[in-house]
Amino acid sequence: MFERIRTVLVRSFIGTIVIGTLIAQSVFQLANAVTWPLLRWFEALNQRQPMAGSVMNPQPLPHLDLLLGFPHLLSAVLQLLVAWALLHWLYLRPEPGEGENS
């Protein structure tokens, strides 16, 4: 049953399209993992009152919370793992008759 599904996915190029889509989504998720914490930090930095702190009582800078990008990073890693598994199952494994030397 799985061999028949594998054959259909390889011959109709659906497997290639799915693998390419997963890799593209993981690249975008990696970009989100980097930019999301920076965007939130920049937003918090811009929401500070410019004159609220003084020389004697300075207002602290907001901290950069890198854990905000963790869900995006986890999603990217999982998508890359699924893409690698599909690539290995569909294209890197030899056909049943190809591995024999006769």
CNS distance restraints for C-alpha pairs under 8 A (distance, minus, plus):
assign (resid   1 and name CA) (resid   5 and name CA) 6.48 0.50 0.50
assign (resid   2 and name CA) (resid   6 and name CA) 5.99 0.50 0.50
assign (resid   3 and name CA) (resid   7 and name CA) 6.08 0.50 0.50
assign (resid   4 and name CA) (resid   8 and name CA) 6.31 0.50 0.50
assign (resid   5 and name CA) (resid   9 and name CA) 6.17 0.50 0.50
assign (resid   6 and name CA) (resid  10 and name CA) 6.15 0.50 0.50
assign (resid   6 and name CA) (resid  89 and name CA) 7.96 0.50 0.50
assign (resid   6 and name CA) (resid  90 and name CA) 6.18 0.50 0.50
assign (resid   7 and name CA) (resid  11 and name CA) 6.02 0.50 0.50
assign (resid   8 and name CA) (resid  12 and name CA) 5.96 0.50 0.50
assign (resid   9 and name CA) (resid  13 and name CA) 6.01 0.50 0.50
assign (resid   9 and name CA) (resid  14 and name CA) 5.18 0.50 0.50
assign (resid   9 and name CA) (resid  15 and name CA) 4.98 0.50 0.50
assign (resid   9 and name CA) (resid  90 and name CA) 7.69 0.50 0.50
assign (resid  10 and name CA) (resid  14 and name CA) 6.80 0.50 0.50
assign (resid  10 and name CA) (resid  15 and name CA) 5.88 0.50 0.50
assign (resid  10 and name CA) (resid  16 and name CA) 7.49 0.50 0.50
assign (resid  10 and name CA) (resid  90 and name CA) 6.52 0.50 0.50
assign (resid  10 and name CA) (resid  91 and name CA) 7.72 0.50 0.50
assign (resid  13 and name CA) (resid  17 and name CA) 6.39 0.50 0.50
assign (resid  14 and name CA) (resid  18 and name CA) 6.14 0.50 0.50
assign (resid  15 and name CA) (resid  19 and name CA) 6.10 0.50 0.50
assign (resid  15 and name CA) (resid  86 and name CA) 7.46 0.50 0.50
assign (resid  15 and name CA) (resid  90 and name CA) 7.24 0.50 0.50
assign (resid  16 and name CA) (resid  20 and name CA) 6.09 0.50 0.50
assign (resid  17 and name CA) (resid  21 and name CA) 6.08 0.50 0.50
assign (resid  18 and name CA) (resid  22 and name CA) 6.13 0.50 0.50
assign (resid  18 and name CA) (resid  83 and name CA) 7.89 0.50 0.50
assign (resid  19 and name CA) (resid  23 and name CA) 6.23 0.50 0.50
assign (resid  19 and name CA) (resid  83 and name CA) 5.13 0.50 0.50
assign (resid  19 and name CA) (resid  84 and name CA) 7.98 0.50 0.50
assign (resid  19 and name CA) (resid  86 and name CA) 6.92 0.50 0.50
assign (resid  19 and name CA) (resid  87 and name CA) 6.91 0.50 0.50
assign (resid  20 and name CA) (resid  24 and name CA) 6.14 0.50 0.50
assign (resid  20 and name CA) (resid  83 and name CA) 7.98 0.50 0.50
assign (resid  21 and name CA) (resid  25 and name CA) 6.09 0.50 0.50
assign (resid  22 and name CA) (resid  26 and name CA) 6.13 0.50 0.50
assign (resid  22 and name CA) (resid  79 and name CA) 5.80 0.50 0.50
assign (resid  22 and name CA) (resid  80 and name CA) 6.83 0.50 0.50
assign (resid  22 and name CA) (resid  82 and name CA) 7.78 0.50 0.50
assign (resid  22 and name CA) (resid  83 and name CA) 5.94 0.50 0.50
assign (resid  23 and name CA) (resid  27 and name CA) 6.30 0.50 0.50
assign (resid  23 and name CA) (resid  79 and name CA) 7.06 0.50 0.50
assign (resid  23 and name CA) (resid  80 and name CA) 6.18 0.50 0.50
assign (resid  23 and name CA) (resid  83 and name CA) 6.65 0.50 0.50
assign (resid  24 and name CA) (resid  28 and name CA) 6.40 0.50 0.50
assign (resid  25 and name CA) (resid  29 and name CA) 6.10 0.50 0.50
assign (resid  25 and name CA) (resid  76 and name CA) 7.34 0.50 0.50
assign (resid  25 and name CA) (resid  79 and name CA) 7.54 0.50 0.50
assign (resid  26 and name CA) (resid  30 and name CA) 6.11 0.50 0.50
assign (resid  26 and name CA) (resid  75 and name CA) 7.25 0.50 0.50
assign (resid  26 and name CA) (resid  76 and name CA) 4.22 0.50 0.50
assign (resid  26 and name CA) (resid  77 and name CA) 7.13 0.50 0.50
assign (resid  26 and name CA) (resid  79 and name CA) 5.83 0.50 0.50
assign (resid  26 and name CA) (resid  80 and name CA) 6.32 0.50 0.50
assign (resid  27 and name CA) (resid  31 and name CA) 6.33 0.50 0.50
assign (resid  27 and name CA) (resid  76 and name CA) 7.05 0.50 0.50
assign (resid  28 and name CA) (resid  32 and name CA) 6.19 0.50 0.50
assign (resid  29 and name CA) (resid  33 and name CA) 6.09 0.50 0.50
assign (resid  29 and name CA) (resid  72 and name CA) 5.29 0.50 0.50
assign (resid  29 and name CA) (resid  73 and name CA) 6.50 0.50 0.50
assign (resid  29 and name CA) (resid  75 and name CA) 6.87 0.50 0.50
assign (resid  29 and name CA) (resid  76 and name CA) 5.31 0.50 0.50
assign (resid  30 and name CA) (resid  34 and name CA) 6.53 0.50 0.50
assign (resid  30 and name CA) (resid  72 and name CA) 6.58 0.50 0.50
assign (resid  30 and name CA) (resid  73 and name CA) 5.80 0.50 0.50
assign (resid  30 and name CA) (resid  76 and name CA) 6.02 0.50 0.50
assign (resid  31 and name CA) (resid  35 and name CA) 6.12 0.50 0.50
assign (resid  32 and name CA) (resid  36 and name CA) 5.46 0.50 0.50
assign (resid  32 and name CA) (resid  69 and name CA) 6.97 0.50 0.50
assign (resid  32 and name CA) (resid  72 and name CA) 6.29 0.50 0.50
assign (resid  33 and name CA) (resid  37 and name CA) 7.27 0.50 0.50
assign (resid  33 and name CA) (resid  68 and name CA) 7.61 0.50 0.50
assign (resid  33 and name CA) (resid  69 and name CA) 4.04 0.50 0.50
assign (resid  33 and name CA) (resid  70 and name CA) 6.50 0.50 0.50
assign (resid  33 and name CA) (resid  71 and name CA) 7.60 0.50 0.50
assign (resid  33 and name CA) (resid  72 and name CA) 4.98 0.50 0.50
assign (resid  33 and name CA) (resid  73 and name CA) 5.42 0.50 0.50
assign (resid  34 and name CA) (resid  38 and name CA) 6.95 0.50 0.50
assign (resid  34 and name CA) (resid  69 and name CA) 6.37 0.50 0.50
assign (resid  35 and name CA) (resid  39 and name CA) 5.90 0.50 0.50
assign (resid  35 and name CA) (resid  69 and name CA) 7.89 0.50 0.50
assign (resid  36 and name CA) (resid  40 and name CA) 6.23 0.50 0.50
assign (resid  36 and name CA) (resid  68 and name CA) 6.84 0.50 0.50
assign (resid  36 and name CA) (resid  69 and name CA) 6.02 0.50 0.50
assign (resid  37 and name CA) (resid  41 and name CA) 6.10 0.50 0.50
assign (resid  37 and name CA) (resid  64 and name CA) 6.71 0.50 0.50
assign (resid  37 and name CA) (resid  65 and name CA) 6.06 0.50 0.50
assign (resid  37 and name CA) (resid  66 and name CA) 5.63 0.50 0.50
assign (resid  37 and name CA) (resid  67 and name CA) 7.62 0.50 0.50
assign (resid  37 and name CA) (resid  68 and name CA) 5.54 0.50 0.50
assign (resid  37 and name CA) (resid  69 and name CA) 5.93 0.50 0.50
assign (resid  38 and name CA) (resid  42 and name CA) 6.07 0.50 0.50
assign (resid  38 and name CA) (resid  64 and name CA) 7.13 0.50 0.50
assign (resid  39 and name CA) (resid  43 and name CA) 6.09 0.50 0.50
assign (resid  40 and name CA) (resid  44 and name CA) 6.18 0.50 0.50
assign (resid  41 and name CA) (resid  45 and name CA) 6.05 0.50 0.50
assign (resid  41 and name CA) (resid  62 and name CA) 6.76 0.50 0.50
assign (resid  41 and name CA) (resid  63 and name CA) 6.97 0.50 0.50
assign (resid  41 and name CA) (resid  64 and name CA) 5.61 0.50 0.50
assign (resid  41 and name CA) (resid  65 and name CA) 7.48 0.50 0.50
assign (resid  42 and name CA) (resid  46 and name CA) 6.18 0.50 0.50
assign (resid  43 and name CA) (resid  47 and name CA) 6.30 0.50 0.50
assign (resid  44 and name CA) (resid  48 and name CA) 6.75 0.50 0.50
assign (resid  44 and name CA) (resid  62 and name CA) 6.42 0.50 0.50
assign (resid  45 and name CA) (resid  61 and name CA) 7.01 0.50 0.50
assign (resid  45 and name CA) (resid  62 and name CA) 6.26 0.50 0.50
assign (resid  48 and name CA) (resid  52 and name CA) 7.84 0.50 0.50
assign (resid  49 and name CA) (resid  53 and name CA) 7.81 0.50 0.50
assign (resid  52 and name CA) (resid  58 and name CA) 8.00 0.50 0.50
assign (resid  52 and name CA) (resid  59 and name CA) 6.91 0.50 0.50
assign (resid  53 and name CA) (resid  57 and name CA) 5.54 0.50 0.50
assign (resid  53 and name CA) (resid  58 and name CA) 4.36 0.50 0.50
assign (resid  53 and name CA) (resid  59 and name CA) 4.63 0.50 0.50
assign (resid  54 and name CA) (resid  58 and name CA) 5.05 0.50 0.50
assign (resid  54 and name CA) (resid  59 and name CA) 7.47 0.50 0.50
assign (resid  66 and name CA) (resid  70 and name CA) 7.31 0.50 0.50
assign (resid  69 and name CA) (resid  73 and name CA) 6.20 0.50 0.50
assign (resid  70 and name CA) (resid  74 and name CA) 6.02 0.50 0.50
assign (resid  71 and name CA) (resid  75 and name CA) 6.11 0.50 0.50
assign (resid  72 and name CA) (resid  76 and name CA) 6.17 0.50 0.50
assign (resid  73 and name CA) (resid  77 and name CA) 6.26 0.50 0.50
assign (resid  74 and name CA) (resid  78 and name CA) 6.22 0.50 0.50
assign (resid  75 and name CA) (resid  79 and name CA) 6.12 0.50 0.50
assign (resid  76 and name CA) (resid  80 and name CA) 6.17 0.50 0.50
assign (resid  77 and name CA) (resid  81 and name CA) 6.19 0.50 0.50
assign (resid  78 and name CA) (resid  82 and name CA) 6.24 0.50 0.50
assign (resid  79 and name CA) (resid  83 and name CA) 6.11 0.50 0.50
assign (resid  80 and name CA) (resid  84 and name CA) 6.04 0.50 0.50
assign (resid  81 and name CA) (resid  85 and name CA) 6.11 0.50 0.50
assign (resid  82 and name CA) (resid  86 and name CA) 6.16 0.50 0.50
assign (resid  83 and name CA) (resid  87 and name CA) 6.04 0.50 0.50
assign (resid  84 and name CA) (resid  88 and name CA) 6.04 0.50 0.50
assign (resid  85 and name CA) (resid  89 and name CA) 6.01 0.50 0.50
assign (resid  86 and name CA) (resid  90 and name CA) 5.80 0.50 0.50
assign (resid  87 and name CA) (resid  91 and name CA) 5.56 0.50 0.50
assign (resid  87 and name CA) (resid  92 and name CA) 6.55 0.50 0.50
assign (resid  88 and name CA) (resid  92 and name CA) 4.68 0.50 0.50
assign (resid  88 and name CA) (resid  93 and name CA) 6.13 0.50 0.50
assign (resid  89 and name CA) (resid  93 and name CA) 5.98 0.50 0.50
assign (resid  94 and name CA) (resid  98 and name CA) 6.11 0.50 0.50
assign (resid  94 and name CA) (resid  99 and name CA) 6.29 0.50 0.50
assign (resid  95 and name CA) (resid  99 and name CA) 6.97 0.50 0.50
